[in-house]
């Protein structure tokens, strides 16, 4: 995954914290370790990348594999 997640819709499909499974929303910010989303109820939620696996455009992404700063991830 070489592009930013900001503006994209994600859905958590697995997590070490089972209460996060099923959360979905639009990404409004991304840091090295977190993804901040806004859900259907306009509530902000911060997700720890290393704790989640999520679906993005029908692609399954393990958060641990993208736990880098955006600029590190998009470099070749």
C-alpha angles and dihedrals in degrees: 000000000000103000132076119267094215111123094015127114119241136180124201109233100172136013143165083235101059092199088072095059110110097023111136137175149120118298111242099171140010131195133175092276107019146051118207116205137180112222132210090276091054091251120141117231127184116213125195108230095214091057100051145064112199142183120238119178090339091308120119112226125189105217092213090064093057097040093126136100111279093245091053092050097050096048117096 
